[in-house]
Amino acid sequence: MRIKVIMPITSDVFDEEIRREFRSYAGPGVELDVQHLDYGPASIESEYDEALAVPDILNKVQNYKRQSPCTHPGVYGNDGDGEKSS
């Protein structure tokens, strides 16, 4: 199985930390890929930043859906579906 985690910021500063965290839960044989945005906010500080992240998150999910059945946006506010998550 392949899992892609999309971080909602343009910086790669958290990629390795997130990779380690997800790896601790992934079973044997799971291929894990952590990506950050190509365009959008450098950090999430407000709902405005969340909204700026949505277009590239959705673009990446659409592209990755062709390659991997499981794509997880690393978003803990608004992931673009109109509902808040925790």
C-alpha positions in Angstrom: 0.0 0.0 0.0 1.1 3.6 -0.7 0.2 6.5 1.5 0.9 10.1 0.6 0.7 12.8 3.2 0.3 16.4 1.9 1.5 19.1 4.3 -0.5 22.3 3.8 2.5 24.6 3.7 5.2 25.4 1.2 8.1 24.7 3.6 9.7 21.2 3.9 10.7 21.9 7.6 8.1 19.4 9.0 8.4 16.7 6.3 10.9 14.4 8.1 9.1 14.8 11.4 5.7 13.9 9.8 7.4 11.0 7.9 8.6 9.5 11.3 5.2 10.0 12.9 3.3 8.3 10.1 6.0 5.5 9.9 5.4 4.7 13.5 1.8 3.8 12.7 2.3 2.2 9.2 2.6 -1.5 9.0 5.2 -3.5 7.1 5.3 -3.0 3.4 3.6 0.4 3.5 5.2 2.9 1.2 5.0 6.4 2.7 5.5 9.7 0.9 5.3 13.2 2.6 4.9 16.2 0.3 4.5 19.9 0.9 2.8 22.4 -1.3 4.3 23.9 -4.4 2.4 27.1 -3.8 0.4 28.4 -0.9 1.1 29.7 2.7 4.5 29.2 4.4 2.6 28.5 7.6 -1.0 28.1 8.8 -1.8 30.9 11.2 -5.4 31.7 10.2 -8.4 30.6 8.2 -7.1 32.8 5.4 -3.9 30.7 5.3 -6.0 27.5 5.3 -8.0 28.8 2.3 -4.7 29.7 0.5 -3.6 26.1 0.9 -6.7 24.5 -0.5 -6.1 24.8 -4.3 -2.7 23.1 -4.3 -3.9 20.4 -1.8 -6.8 19.6 -4.1 -4.5 19.6 -7.1 -2.1 17.2 -5.4 -4.9 14.9 -4.2 -6.3 14.7 -7.7 -2.9 13.9 -9.2 -2.0 11.4 -6.5 -5.4 9.7 -6.6 -4.4 8.2 -9.9 -1.3 6.7 -8.3 -2.4 5.8 -4.7 -5.8 5.0 -3.3 -4.9 6.6 0.1 -4.0 10.3 0.2 -4.1 12.1 3.5 -3.9 15.9 3.6 -2.0 16.8 6.8 -4.6 19.4 7.6 -6.1 19.9 11.1 -8.3 23.0 10.4 -10.2 23.2 7.2 -9.2 20.7 4.5 -11.3 22.4 1.7 -14.5 20.4 2.1 -16.2 23.2 4.0 -16.1 21.5 7.4 -13.6 22.0 10.3 -11.7 19.0 11.4 -9.7 18.4 14.6 
